[in-house]
Amino acid sequence: MFDLADGRAIETPIDWFPMLQAAPKEAREEYEIEDDGKVMCWPVLGERVSVEAVLLLRYPTSA
């Protein structure tokens, strides 16, 4: 979950991120917050999820 500057909280289902879904629970629990809270990183898994990516997945723009 990301807490946004405007007070909203964005949460996404884990199945949007197959690498995280397939990882053991213990590995998913070992995350770091980077870039002033804009990125969650799982170093052991080599996975990074940004607020921007979550917002684009949740609210895709039309082409």
Sequence and secondary structure as in RCSB ss.txt:
>XXXX:A:sequence
MFDLADGRAIETPIDWFPMLQAAPKEAREEYEIEDDGKVMCWPVLGERVSVEAVLLLRYPTSA
>XXXX:A:secstr
 EE TTS EE   GGGSHHHHHS HHHHT  EEEGGGTEEEETTTTEEEEHHHHHHHHS    
